[in-house]
Amino acid sequence: MTEKILQHKHCSICGKAIPVDETFCSDECKEKWGAMVKKRKMMMYIMYGMIAVFIVLILFGGGL
Ligand SMILES: [Zn+2]
């Protein structure tokens, strides 16, 4: 009756209430998060790659 969740947070994916020591409510949300992080990382790598190509183009294109 007097049971009360003093501390809790919400799942980063679906917003469900979960214990503080948990990050996601289920493996499904964990997977979704993983896929999102992977996608973000990939985008960052692509951006870095583009910047690298751009620098190479400037160095070799402008120098010659
Ligand atoms: Zn969730």
N, CA, C, O and the ligand as a Tripos MOL2 file, in Angstrom:
@<TRIPOS>MOLECULE
protein
  257   255    65     0     0
PROTEIN
NO_CHARGES

@<TRIPOS>ATOM
      1 N           0.8210   -1.2110    0.0000 N.3       1 MET1
      2 CA          0.0000    0.0000    0.0000 C.3       1 MET1
      3 C           0.8570    1.2630    0.0000 C.2       1 MET1
      4 O           0.5990    2.2330   -0.7130 O.2       1 MET1
      5 N           1.8790    1.1970    0.8310 N.am      2 THR2
      6 CA          2.7310    2.3850    0.9040 C.3       2 THR2
      7 C           3.9180    2.2720   -0.0560 C.2       2 THR2
      8 O           4.8390    3.0890   -0.0390 O.2       2 THR2
      9 N           3.8630    1.2510   -0.8760 N.am      3 GLU3
     10 CA          4.9620    1.0550   -1.8280 C.3       3 GLU3
     11 C           5.0240    2.2290   -2.8010 C.2       3 GLU3
     12 O           4.0320    2.6170   -3.4190 O.2       3 GLU3
     13 N           6.1980    2.7590   -2.9050 N.am      4 LYS4
     14 CA          6.3520    3.9500   -3.7370 C.3       4 LYS4
     15 C           7.7150    3.9080   -4.4240 C.2       4 LYS4
     16 O           8.7320    3.6020   -3.8010 O.2       4 LYS4
     17 N           7.7140    4.2150   -5.6880 N.am      5 ILE5
     18 CA          9.0040    4.2830   -6.3820 C.3       5 ILE5
     19 C           9.6180    5.6480   -6.0940 C.2       5 ILE5
     20 O           9.1740    6.6750   -6.6080 O.2       5 ILE5
     21 N          10.6490    5.6280   -5.2600 N.am      6 LEU6
     22 CA         11.2790    6.8850   -4.8950 C.3       6 LEU6
     23 C          12.1360    7.4180   -6.0310 C.2       6 LEU6
     24 O          12.0910    8.5950   -6.3880 O.2       6 LEU6
     25 N          12.9240    6.4910   -6.5850 N.am      7 GLN7
     26 CA         13.8210    6.9230   -7.6430 C.3       7 GLN7
     27 C          13.6070    6.0720   -8.8720 C.2       7 GLN7
     28 O          13.6670    4.8440   -8.8110 O.2       7 GLN7
     29 N          13.3650    6.7090   -9.9500 N.am      8 HIS8
     30 CA         13.2490    5.9740  -11.2020 C.3       8 HIS8
     31 C          13.5680    6.9220  -12.3430 C.2       8 HIS8
     32 O          13.5300    8.1440  -12.1980 O.2       8 HIS8
     33 N          13.8810    6.3250  -13.4760 N.am      9 LYS9
     34 CA         14.0600    7.1650  -14.6580 C.3       9 LYS9
     35 C          13.2960    6.5420  -15.8080 C.2       9 LYS9
     36 O          12.6010    5.5410  -15.6360 O.2       9 LYS9
     37 N          13.4260    7.1240  -16.9540 N.am     10 HIS10
     38 CA         12.6350    6.6370  -18.0750 C.3      10 HIS10
     39 C          13.5050    6.0570  -19.1780 C.2      10 HIS10
     40 O          14.6190    6.5140  -19.4330 O.2      10 HIS10
     41 N          12.9670    5.0550  -19.8100 N.am     11 CYS11
     42 CA         13.6470    4.4050  -20.9280 C.3      11 CYS11
     43 C          13.9860    5.4540  -21.9880 C.2      11 CYS11
     44 O          13.1490    6.2780  -22.3550 O.2      11 CYS11
     45 N          15.2250    5.4070  -22.4680 N.am     12 SER12
     46 CA         15.6720    6.4080  -23.4440 C.3      12 SER12
     47 C          14.9660    6.2720  -24.7820 C.2      12 SER12
     48 O          15.0020    7.1930  -25.5980 O.2      12 SER12
     49 N          14.3280    5.1420  -25.0150 N.am     13 ILE13
     50 CA         13.6770    4.9200  -26.3060 C.3      13 ILE13
     51 C          12.1780    5.1560  -26.2170 C.2      13 ILE13
     52 O          11.6360    5.9760  -26.9580 O.2      13 ILE13
     53 N          11.4980    4.4450  -25.3150 N.am     14 CYS14
     54 CA         10.0310    4.5280  -25.2900 C.3      14 CYS14
     55 C           9.4960    5.3610  -24.1270 C.2      14 CYS14
     56 O           8.3080    5.6840  -24.1050 O.2      14 CYS14
     57 N          10.3500    5.7170  -23.1580 N.am     15 GLY15
     58 CA          9.9130    6.5940  -22.0730 C.3      15 GLY15
     59 C           9.2390    5.8800  -20.9110 C.2      15 GLY15
     60 O           8.6970    6.5340  -20.0210 O.2      15 GLY15
     61 N           9.2630    4.5500  -20.9020 N.am     16 LYS16
     62 CA          8.6930    3.7740  -19.8100 C.3      16 LYS16
     63 C           9.4940    4.0050  -18.5400 C.2      16 LYS16
     64 O          10.7050    4.2210  -18.5970 O.2      16 LYS16
     65 N           8.8210    3.9620  -17.3870 N.am     17 ALA17
     66 CA          9.5170    4.1060  -16.1130 C.3      17 ALA17
     67 C          10.3290    2.8420  -15.8290 C.2      17 ALA17
     68 O           9.8200    1.7240  -15.9090 O.2      17 ALA17
     69 N          11.5960    3.0500  -15.4960 N.am     18 ILE18
     70 CA         12.4840    1.9220  -15.2260 C.3      18 ILE18
     71 C          13.3300    2.2200  -13.9980 C.2      18 ILE18
     72 O          13.4530    3.3870  -13.6250 O.2      18 ILE18
     73 N          13.9220    1.2120  -13.3520 N.am     19 PRO19
     74 CA         14.7990    1.4520  -12.2010 C.3      19 PRO19
     75 C          16.0010    2.3000  -12.5910 C.2      19 PRO19
     76 O          16.4030    2.3340  -13.7540 O.2      19 PRO19
     77 N          16.5710    2.9860  -11.5980 N.am     20 VAL20
     78 CA         17.6850    3.9000  -11.8890 C.3      20 VAL20
     79 C          18.9070    3.1920  -12.4390 C.2      20 VAL20
     80 O          19.6710    3.7640  -13.2170 O.2      20 VAL20
     81 N          19.0920    1.9180  -12.0220 N.am     21 ASP21
     82 CA         20.3000    1.2230  -12.4810 C.3      21 ASP21
     83 C          20.1250    0.6060  -13.8610 C.2      21 ASP21
     84 O          21.0340   -0.0370  -14.3880 O.2      21 ASP21
     85 N          18.9430    0.8090  -14.4380 N.am     22 GLU22
     86 CA         18.7130    0.3190  -15.8000 C.3      22 GLU22
     87 C          18.7290    1.5010  -16.7600 C.2      22 GLU22
     88 O          18.4570    2.6390  -16.3780 O.2      22 GLU22
     89 N          19.0510    1.2090  -18.0020 N.am     23 THR23
     90 CA         19.0460    2.2720  -19.0070 C.3      23 THR23
     91 C          17.8620    2.1260  -19.9470 C.2      23 THR23
     92 O          17.3070    3.1150  -20.4270 O.2      23 THR23
     93 N          17.4810    0.8720  -20.2070 N.am     24 PHE24
     94 CA         16.3550    0.6200  -21.1060 C.3      24 PHE24
     95 C          15.3890   -0.3550  -20.4600 C.2      24 PHE24
     96 O          15.7630   -1.0980  -19.5520 O.2      24 PHE24
     97 N          14.1380   -0.3560  -20.9280 N.am     25 CYS25
     98 CA         13.1260   -1.2100  -20.3230 C.3      25 CYS25
     99 C          13.2090   -2.6350  -20.8480 C.2      25 CYS25
    100 O          12.7970   -3.5740  -20.1680 O.2      25 CYS25
    101 N          13.7400   -2.8000  -22.0520 N.am     26 SER26
    102 CA         13.7960   -4.1380  -22.6380 C.3      26 SER26
    103 C          14.9620   -4.2660  -23.5980 C.2      26 SER26
    104 O          15.6040   -3.2800  -23.9580 O.2      26 SER26
    105 N          15.2270   -5.5070  -24.0080 N.am     27 ASP27
    106 CA         16.3100   -5.7340  -24.9650 C.3      27 ASP27
    107 C          15.9910   -5.0940  -26.3120 C.2      27 ASP27
    108 O          16.8840   -4.6900  -27.0570 O.2      27 ASP27
    109 N          14.7040   -5.0140  -26.6020 N.am     28 GLU28
    110 CA         14.2750   -4.4130  -27.8650 C.3      28 GLU28
    111 C          14.7020   -2.9380  -27.9220 C.2      28 GLU28
    112 O          15.2260   -2.4670  -28.9320 O.2      28 GLU28
    113 N          14.4670   -2.2280  -26.8210 N.am     29 CYS29
    114 CA         14.8390   -0.8210  -26.7740 C.3      29 CYS29
    115 C          16.3610   -0.6860  -26.7940 C.2      29 CYS29
    116 O          16.9080    0.2460  -27.3840 O.2      29 CYS29
    117 N          17.0300   -1.6280  -26.1420 N.am     30 LYS30
    118 CA         18.4910   -1.6120  -26.1130 C.3      30 LYS30
    119 C          19.0350   -1.7500  -27.5330 C.2      30 LYS30
    120 O          19.9760   -1.0600  -27.9270 O.2      30 LYS30
    121 N          18.4230   -2.6510  -28.2860 N.am     31 GLU31
    122 CA         18.8380   -2.8810  -29.6710 C.3      31 GLU31
    123 C          18.5830   -1.6440  -30.5230 C.2      31 GLU31
    124 O          19.4040   -1.2520  -31.3520 O.2      31 GLU31
    125 N          17.4180   -1.0440  -30.2920 N.am     32 LYS32
    126 CA         17.0650    0.1600  -31.0480 C.3      32 LYS32
    127 C          18.0860    1.2610  -30.7890 C.2      32 LYS32
    128 O          18.5230    1.9590  -31.7040 O.2      32 LYS32
    129 N          18.4520    1.3960  -29.5190 N.am     33 TRP33
    130 CA         19.4300    2.4150  -29.1370 C.3      33 TRP33
    131 C          20.7750    2.1300  -29.7990 C.2      33 TRP33
    132 O          21.4350    3.0280  -30.3240 O.2      33 TRP33
    133 N          21.1670    0.8390  -29.7590 N.am     34 GLY34
    134 CA         22.4340    0.4340  -30.3630 C.3      34 GLY34
    135 C          22.4770    0.7620  -31.8460 C.2      34 GLY34
    136 O          23.4890    1.2370  -32.3610 O.2      34 GLY34
    137 N          21.3640    0.5020  -32.5260 N.am     35 ALA35
    138 CA         21.2890    0.7740  -33.9590 C.3      35 ALA35
    139 C          21.3990    2.2690  -34.2190 C.2      35 ALA35
    140 O          22.0180    2.6990  -35.1920 O.2      35 ALA35
    141 N          20.7900    3.0550  -33.3340 N.am     36 MET36
    142 CA         20.8140    4.5070  -33.4870 C.3      36 MET36
    143 C          22.2350    5.0430  -33.3170 C.2      36 MET36
    144 O          22.6980    5.8850  -34.0860 O.2      36 MET36
    145 N          22.9210    4.5210  -32.2720 N.am     37 VAL37
    146 CA         24.2930    4.9640  -31.9920 C.3      37 VAL37
    147 C          25.2090    4.5710  -33.1480 C.2      37 VAL37
    148 O          26.0800    5.3360  -33.5620 O.2      37 VAL37
    149 N          24.9910    3.3610  -33.6570 N.am     38 LYS38
    150 CA         25.8000    2.8560  -34.7620 C.3      38 LYS38
    151 C          25.6390    3.7630  -35.9870 C.2      38 LYS38
    152 O          26.6080    4.1140  -36.6600 O.2      38 LYS38
    153 N          24.3860    4.1260  -36.2490 N.am     39 LYS39
    154 CA         24.0730    4.9700  -37.3900 C.3      39 LYS39
    155 C          24.7520    6.3360  -37.2440 C.2      39 LYS39
    156 O          25.3010    6.8870  -38.1980 O.2      39 LYS39
    157 N          24.6940    6.8630  -36.0070 N.am     40 ARG40
    158 CA         25.2750    8.1770  -35.7320 C.3      40 ARG40
    159 C          26.7910    8.1280  -35.9220 C.2      40 ARG40
    160 O          27.3950    9.0370  -36.4910 O.2      40 ARG40
    161 N          27.3940    7.0240  -35.4190 N.am     41 LYS41
    162 CA         28.8360    6.8490  -35.5430 C.3      41 LYS41
    163 C          29.2340    6.7910  -37.0080 C.2      41 LYS41
    164 O          30.2220    7.3930  -37.4290 O.2      41 LYS41
    165 N          28.4360    6.0490  -37.7770 N.am     42 MET42
    166 CA         28.6920    5.8900  -39.2040 C.3      42 MET42
    167 C          28.6680    7.2500  -39.8870 C.2      42 MET42
    168 O          29.5350    7.5500  -40.7080 O.2      42 MET42
    169 N          27.6730    8.0790  -39.5510 N.am     43 MET43
    170 CA         27.5420    9.4050  -40.1410 C.3      43 MET43
    171 C          28.7670   10.2510  -39.8310 C.2      43 MET43
    172 O          29.2380   11.0260  -40.6640 O.2      43 MET43
    173 N          29.2840   10.0780  -38.5780 N.am     44 MET44
    174 CA         30.4480   10.8450  -38.1690 C.3      44 MET44
    175 C          31.6710   10.4260  -38.9760 C.2      44 MET44
    176 O          32.4640   11.2610  -39.4120 O.2      44 MET44
    177 N          31.8070    9.1050  -39.1640 N.am     45 TYR45
    178 CA         32.9320    8.5960  -39.9540 C.3      45 TYR45
    179 C          32.8620    9.1200  -41.3860 C.2      45 TYR45
    180 O          33.8760    9.5110  -41.9640 O.2      45 TYR45
    181 N          31.6580    9.1250  -41.9480 N.am     46 ILE46
    182 CA         31.4700    9.6200  -43.3160 C.3      46 ILE46
    183 C          31.8600   11.0890  -43.3960 C.2      46 ILE46
    184 O          32.4940   11.5270  -44.3560 O.2      46 ILE46
    185 N          31.4620   11.8560  -42.3510 N.am     47 MET47
    186 CA         31.7830   13.2780  -42.3320 C.3      47 MET47
    187 C          33.2890   13.5020  -42.2540 C.2      47 MET47
    188 O          33.8490   14.3430  -42.9590 O.2      47 MET47
    189 N          33.9360   12.7200  -41.3700 N.am     48 TYR48
    190 CA         35.3940   12.8290  -41.2370 C.3      48 TYR48
    191 C          36.0750   12.4620  -42.5490 C.2      48 TYR48
    192 O          37.0380   13.1030  -42.9680 O.2      48 TYR48
    193 N          35.5580   11.4220  -43.1860 N.am     49 GLY49
    194 CA         36.1080   10.9790  -44.4630 C.3      49 GLY49
    195 C          36.0000   12.0750  -45.5120 C.2      49 GLY49
    196 O          36.9330   12.3120  -46.2790 O.2      49 GLY49
    197 N          34.8400   12.7440  -45.5370 N.am     50 MET50
    198 CA         34.6200   13.8090  -46.5010 C.3      50 MET50
    199 C          35.5600   14.9790  -46.2460 C.2      50 MET50
    200 O          36.0890   15.5910  -47.1740 O.2      50 MET50
    201 N          35.7540   15.2760  -44.9590 N.am     51 ILE51
    202 CA         36.6640   16.3680  -44.5990 C.3      51 ILE51
    203 C          38.0850   16.0230  -45.0320 C.2      51 ILE51
    204 O          38.8080   16.8670  -45.5620 O.2      51 ILE51
    205 N          38.4780   14.7530  -44.7930 N.am     52 ALA52
    206 CA         39.8170   14.2980  -45.1680 C.3      52 ALA52
    207 C          40.0060   14.4190  -46.6790 C.2      52 ALA52
    208 O          41.0390   14.8990  -47.1460 O.2      52 ALA52
    209 N          39.0120   13.9850  -47.4330 N.am     53 VAL53
    210 CA         39.0790   14.0630  -48.8990 C.3      53 VAL53
    211 C          39.1830   15.5250  -49.3330 C.2      53 VAL53
    212 O          39.9460   15.8660  -50.2360 O.2      53 VAL53
    213 N          38.4180   16.3630  -48.6860 N.am     54 PHE54
    214 CA         38.4060   17.7870  -49.0010 C.3      54 PHE54
    215 C          39.7900   18.4050  -48.7740 C.2      54 PHE54
    216 O          40.2810   19.1800  -49.5950 O.2      54 PHE54
    217 N          40.4120   18.0420  -47.6360 N.am     55 ILE55
    218 CA         41.7480   18.5600  -47.3110 C.3      55 ILE55
    219 C          42.7620   18.0880  -48.3490 C.2      55 ILE55
    220 O          43.5930   18.8640  -48.8210 O.2      55 ILE55
    221 N          42.6800   16.7950  -48.6990 N.am     56 VAL56
    222 CA         43.5950   16.2410  -49.7040 C.3      56 VAL56
    223 C          43.4150   16.9700  -51.0330 C.2      56 VAL56
    224 O          44.3900   17.2980  -51.7090 O.2      56 VAL56
    225 N          42.1690   17.2170  -51.3950 N.am     57 LEU57
    226 CA         41.8810   17.9170  -52.6570 C.3      57 LEU57
    227 C          42.4600   19.3220  -52.6410 C.2      57 LEU57
    228 O          43.0120   19.7810  -53.6410 O.2      57 LEU57
    229 N          42.3360   20.0050  -51.5120 N.am     58 ILE58
    230 CA         42.8630   21.3580  -51.3980 C.3      58 ILE58
    231 C          44.3880   21.3350  -51.4900 C.2      58 ILE58
    232 O          44.9930   22.1370  -52.2020 O.2      58 ILE58
    233 N          45.0040   20.3920  -50.7500 N.am     59 LEU59
    234 CA         46.4630   20.3030  -50.7210 C.3      59 LEU59
    235 C          47.0330   19.9810  -52.0930 C.2      59 LEU59
    236 O          47.9600   20.6400  -52.5620 O.2      59 LEU59
    237 N          46.4690   18.9600  -52.7320 N.am     60 PHE60
    238 CA         47.0360   18.5170  -54.0050 C.3      60 PHE60
    239 C          46.4980   19.3220  -55.1830 C.2      60 PHE60
    240 O          47.2010   19.5570  -56.1660 O.2      60 PHE60
    241 N          45.2330   19.7420  -55.0680 N.am     61 GLY61
    242 CA         44.6290   20.5050  -56.1430 C.3      61 GLY61
    243 C          45.2060   21.9120  -56.2160 C.2      61 GLY61
    244 O          45.4320   22.4330  -57.3080 O.2      61 GLY61
    245 N          45.4480   22.5350  -55.0590 N.am     62 GLY62
    246 CA         45.9570   23.8910  -55.0360 C.3      62 GLY62
    247 C          47.4500   23.9530  -55.2280 C.2      62 GLY62
    248 O          47.9680   24.9480  -55.7370 O.2      62 GLY62
    249 N          48.1620   22.9000  -54.8280 N.am     63 GLY63
    250 CA         49.6220   22.9100  -54.8820 C.3      63 GLY63
    251 C          50.1540   22.6580  -56.2770 C.2      63 GLY63
    252 O          51.2490   23.0980  -56.6280 O.2      63 GLY63
    253 N          49.3760   21.9530  -57.0610 N.am     64 LEU64
    254 CA         49.9110   21.6000  -58.3690 C.3      64 LEU64
    255 C          49.4680   22.5830  -59.4640 C.2      64 LEU64
    256 O          49.8380   22.4200  -60.6270 O.2      64 LEU64
    257 ZN         11.7760    1.0840  -23.7080 Zn       65 ZN65
@<TRIPOS>BOND
     1     1     2 1
     2     2     3 1
     3     3     4 2
     4     3     5 am
     5     5     6 1
     6     6     7 1
     7     7     8 2
     8     7     9 am
     9     9    10 1
    10    10    11 1
    11    11    12 2
    12    11    13 am
    13    13    14 1
    14    14    15 1
    15    15    16 2
    16    15    17 am
    17    17    18 1
    18    18    19 1
    19    19    20 2
    20    19    21 am
    21    21    22 1
    22    22    23 1
    23    23    24 2
    24    23    25 am
    25    25    26 1
    26    26    27 1
    27    27    28 2
    28    27    29 am
    29    29    30 1
    30    30    31 1
    31    31    32 2
    32    31    33 am
    33    33    34 1
    34    34    35 1
    35    35    36 2
    36    35    37 am
    37    37    38 1
    38    38    39 1
    39    39    40 2
    40    39    41 am
    41    41    42 1
    42    42    43 1
    43    43    44 2
    44    43    45 am
    45    45    46 1
    46    46    47 1
    47    47    48 2
    48    47    49 am
    49    49    50 1
    50    50    51 1
    51    51    52 2
    52    51    53 am
    53    53    54 1
    54    54    55 1
    55    55    56 2
    56    55    57 am
    57    57    58 1
    58    58    59 1
    59    59    60 2
    60    59    61 am
    61    61    62 1
    62    62    63 1
    63    63    64 2
    64    63    65 am
    65    65    66 1
    66    66    67 1
    67    67    68 2
    68    67    69 am
    69    69    70 1
    70    70    71 1
    71    71    72 2
    72    71    73 am
    73    73    74 1
    74    74    75 1
    75    75    76 2
    76    75    77 am
    77    77    78 1
    78    78    79 1
    79    79    80 2
    80    79    81 am
    81    81    82 1
    82    82    83 1
    83    83    84 2
    84    83    85 am
    85    85    86 1
    86    86    87 1
    87    87    88 2
    88    87    89 am
    89    89    90 1
    90    90    91 1
    91    91    92 2
    92    91    93 am
    93    93    94 1
    94    94    95 1
    95    95    96 2
    96    95    97 am
    97    97    98 1
    98    98    99 1
    99    99   100 2
   100    99   101 am
   101   101   102 1
   102   102   103 1
   103   103   104 2
   104   103   105 am
   105   105   106 1
   106   106   107 1
   107   107   108 2
   108   107   109 am
   109   109   110 1
   110   110   111 1
   111   111   112 2
   112   111   113 am
   113   113   114 1
   114   114   115 1
   115   115   116 2
   116   115   117 am
   117   117   118 1
   118   118   119 1
   119   119   120 2
   120   119   121 am
   121   121   122 1
   122   122   123 1
   123   123   124 2
   124   123   125 am
   125   125   126 1
   126   126   127 1
   127   127   128 2
   128   127   129 am
   129   129   130 1
   130   130   131 1
   131   131   132 2
   132   131   133 am
   133   133   134 1
   134   134   135 1
   135   135   136 2
   136   135   137 am
   137   137   138 1
   138   138   139 1
   139   139   140 2
   140   139   141 am
   141   141   142 1
   142   142   143 1
   143   143   144 2
   144   143   145 am
   145   145   146 1
   146   146   147 1
   147   147   148 2
   148   147   149 am
   149   149   150 1
   150   150   151 1
   151   151   152 2
   152   151   153 am
   153   153   154 1
   154   154   155 1
   155   155   156 2
   156   155   157 am
   157   157   158 1
   158   158   159 1
   159   159   160 2
   160   159   161 am
   161   161   162 1
   162   162   163 1
   163   163   164 2
   164   163   165 am
   165   165   166 1
   166   166   167 1
   167   167   168 2
   168   167   169 am
   169   169   170 1
   170   170   171 1
   171   171   172 2
   172   171   173 am
   173   173   174 1
   174   174   175 1
   175   175   176 2
   176   175   177 am
   177   177   178 1
   178   178   179 1
   179   179   180 2
   180   179   181 am
   181   181   182 1
   182   182   183 1
   183   183   184 2
   184   183   185 am
   185   185   186 1
   186   186   187 1
   187   187   188 2
   188   187   189 am
   189   189   190 1
   190   190   191 1
   191   191   192 2
   192   191   193 am
   193   193   194 1
   194   194   195 1
   195   195   196 2
   196   195   197 am
   197   197   198 1
   198   198   199 1
   199   199   200 2
   200   199   201 am
   201   201   202 1
   202   202   203 1
   203   203   204 2
   204   203   205 am
   205   205   206 1
   206   206   207 1
   207   207   208 2
   208   207   209 am
   209   209   210 1
   210   210   211 1
   211   211   212 2
   212   211   213 am
   213   213   214 1
   214   214   215 1
   215   215   216 2
   216   215   217 am
   217   217   218 1
   218   218   219 1
   219   219   220 2
   220   219   221 am
   221   221   222 1
   222   222   223 1
   223   223   224 2
   224   223   225 am
   225   225   226 1
   226   226   227 1
   227   227   228 2
   228   227   229 am
   229   229   230 1
   230   230   231 1
   231   231   232 2
   232   231   233 am
   233   233   234 1
   234   234   235 1
   235   235   236 2
   236   235   237 am
   237   237   238 1
   238   238   239 1
   239   239   240 2
   240   239   241 am
   241   241   242 1
   242   242   243 1
   243   243   244 2
   244   243   245 am
   245   245   246 1
   246   246   247 1
   247   247   248 2
   248   247   249 am
   249   249   250 1
   250   250   251 1
   251   251   252 2
   252   251   253 am
   253   253   254 1
   254   254   255 1
   255   255   256 2
@<TRIPOS>SUBSTRUCTURE
     1 MET1         2 RESIDUE 1 A MET
     2 THR2         6 RESIDUE 1 A THR
     3 GLU3        10 RESIDUE 1 A GLU
     4 LYS4        14 RESIDUE 1 A LYS
     5 ILE5        18 RESIDUE 1 A ILE
     6 LEU6        22 RESIDUE 1 A LEU
     7 GLN7        26 RESIDUE 1 A GLN
     8 HIS8        30 RESIDUE 1 A HIS
     9 LYS9        34 RESIDUE 1 A LYS
    10 HIS10       38 RESIDUE 1 A HIS
    11 CYS11       42 RESIDUE 1 A CYS
    12 SER12       46 RESIDUE 1 A SER
    13 ILE13       50 RESIDUE 1 A ILE
    14 CYS14       54 RESIDUE 1 A CYS
    15 GLY15       58 RESIDUE 1 A GLY
    16 LYS16       62 RESIDUE 1 A LYS
    17 ALA17       66 RESIDUE 1 A ALA
    18 ILE18       70 RESIDUE 1 A ILE
    19 PRO19       74 RESIDUE 1 A PRO
    20 VAL20       78 RESIDUE 1 A VAL
    21 ASP21       82 RESIDUE 1 A ASP
    22 GLU22       86 RESIDUE 1 A GLU
    23 THR23       90 RESIDUE 1 A THR
    24 PHE24       94 RESIDUE 1 A PHE
    25 CYS25       98 RESIDUE 1 A CYS
    26 SER26      102 RESIDUE 1 A SER
    27 ASP27      106 RESIDUE 1 A ASP
    28 GLU28      110 RESIDUE 1 A GLU
    29 CYS29      114 RESIDUE 1 A CYS
    30 LYS30      118 RESIDUE 1 A LYS
    31 GLU31      122 RESIDUE 1 A GLU
    32 LYS32      126 RESIDUE 1 A LYS
    33 TRP33      130 RESIDUE 1 A TRP
    34 GLY34      134 RESIDUE 1 A GLY
    35 ALA35      138 RESIDUE 1 A ALA
    36 MET36      142 RESIDUE 1 A MET
    37 VAL37      146 RESIDUE 1 A VAL
    38 LYS38      150 RESIDUE 1 A LYS
    39 LYS39      154 RESIDUE 1 A LYS
    40 ARG40      158 RESIDUE 1 A ARG
    41 LYS41      162 RESIDUE 1 A LYS
    42 MET42      166 RESIDUE 1 A MET
    43 MET43      170 RESIDUE 1 A MET
    44 MET44      174 RESIDUE 1 A MET
    45 TYR45      178 RESIDUE 1 A TYR
    46 ILE46      182 RESIDUE 1 A ILE
    47 MET47      186 RESIDUE 1 A MET
    48 TYR48      190 RESIDUE 1 A TYR
    49 GLY49      194 RESIDUE 1 A GLY
    50 MET50      198 RESIDUE 1 A MET
    51 ILE51      202 RESIDUE 1 A ILE
    52 ALA52      206 RESIDUE 1 A ALA
    53 VAL53      210 RESIDUE 1 A VAL
    54 PHE54      214 RESIDUE 1 A PHE
    55 ILE55      218 RESIDUE 1 A ILE
    56 VAL56      222 RESIDUE 1 A VAL
    57 LEU57      226 RESIDUE 1 A LEU
    58 ILE58      230 RESIDUE 1 A ILE
    59 LEU59      234 RESIDUE 1 A LEU
    60 PHE60      238 RESIDUE 1 A PHE
    61 GLY61      242 RESIDUE 1 A GLY
    62 GLY62      246 RESIDUE 1 A GLY
    63 GLY63      250 RESIDUE 1 A GLY
    64 LEU64      254 RESIDUE 1 A LEU
    65 ZN65       257 GROUP 0 **** ****
